[in-house]
Amino acid sequence: MPLERRLSRSIFEPSELVELRQVCLTPGRVFEPGQYIAGELPDVAFEMGLVEKLPPVRGKSEEIEGKG
């Protein structure tokens, strides 16, 4: 039996940037895979184990903000 990695919404800050790994369907909206603010995602995405923390960013924040 495969192991499932389920993370509770409570371990994320509402303003934390997280990754949605799969499509999440709700009656009112389709959430495509990608990066979202944790507070924007529905509870079902967390309950189904579709959300993961993003890895820490390496480097100086000035370098990252300057790119783009």
Backbone hydrogen bonds, N-H to C=O, Kabsch-Sander energy under -0.5 kcal/mol:
donor,donor_aa,acceptor,acceptor_aa,energy
6,R,4,E,-0.8
7,L,5,R,-0.5
11,I,8,S,-1.5
12,F,9,R,-1.8
16,E,13,E,-1.9
18,V,36,Y,-3.3
19,E,52,E,-2.7
20,L,34,G,-3.5
21,R,19,E,-0.6
21,R,50,L,-3.1
24,C,31,F,-2.4
26,T,29,R,-2.5
31,F,24,C,-2.9
31,F,29,R,-0.5
32,E,30,V,-0.7
34,G,20,L,-1.8
36,Y,18,V,-2.4
38,A,16,E,-3.0
39,G,14,P,-2.3
40,E,37,I,-2.5
41,L,37,I,-0.6
41,L,38,A,-1.0
45,A,42,P,-1.1
46,F,42,P,-0.8
46,F,43,D,-0.7
47,E,43,D,-2.4
48,M,44,V,-2.1
49,G,46,F,-1.1
50,L,45,A,-2.5
51,V,45,A,-0.6
52,E,19,E,-2.3
54,L,17,L,-0.7
63,E,60,K,-0.6
64,I,60,K,-1.6
65,E,61,S,-2.6
66,G,62,E,-1.6
67,K,63,E,-0.7
67,K,64,I,-0.8
